[in-house]
Amino acid sequence: MSLEALFQKLYDSPLAAAIRENTSYFPWIESLHVLAITLVFGTICIVDLRLLGYRAHRRGARRLIVDLLPFTWAAFAVAIVTGALLFTSNAVAYAHNAQFQWKMIAILAAGLNMAVFHLTAYRRIGDWDDAHRPPLAARLSGAFSLLLWIAVIVFGRLIGFTLSVF
Ligand code: HEM
């Protein structure tokens, strides 16, 4: 099955029709989506500012990451589920929307940046855990993460303004 046929199948599904045709389903799902992404971005911001050496110095970087990551992942799971439901409701139009495509690329890049951090600077965190100025690799990860998640949110916001009816 081609991607086009898959998106059309999603659009034709009873679930998609229910979200499209019920006046309150989409706004409620999008509100949950926005709530989830505020928690994703909020917890990531706190860690990234610590990696950049700006805030939360009373706590070691490792303690902060260990304490906040479960909230980030739980909120990310809710963002994925609600995002997928929103996507399903108008799959063909969203799949062709450049802001939606850039948002997905930015989410993948943010994930890659996080993986590189955990496989490099985080492995040596014992050396710099309480340092006011973390090593360059950690600061770069923090900076890229902040920029990429801001890009995800901006592209996410622009989707609704740029969606063309297919
Ligand atoms: C944690 C990751 C995510 C973030 C930070 C994020 C961010 C956003 C933002 C800021 C909006 C605009 C909300 C508004 O205008 O009220 C949005 C809307 C949307 N997001 Fe996400 N999103 C994420 C994940 C996803 C995923 C994984 C999908 C799809 C699989 C998705 C699909 C959508 C759709 C379809 C909309 C609605 C656009 C519209 O018509 O207004 N999102 N997202």
Boltz pocket constraint, residues with backbone or C-beta under 6 A from the ligand:
constraints:
  - pocket:
      binder: B
      contacts: [[A, 30], [A, 33], [A, 34], [A, 37], [A, 40], [A, 75], [A, 76], [A, 79], [A, 80], [A, 82], [A, 83], [A, 84], [A, 86], [A, 87], [A, 94], [A, 107], [A, 149], [A, 152], [A, 153], [A, 154], [A, 156], [A, 157], [A, 158], [A, 159], [A, 160], [A, 161], [A, 163]]
      max_distance: 6.0
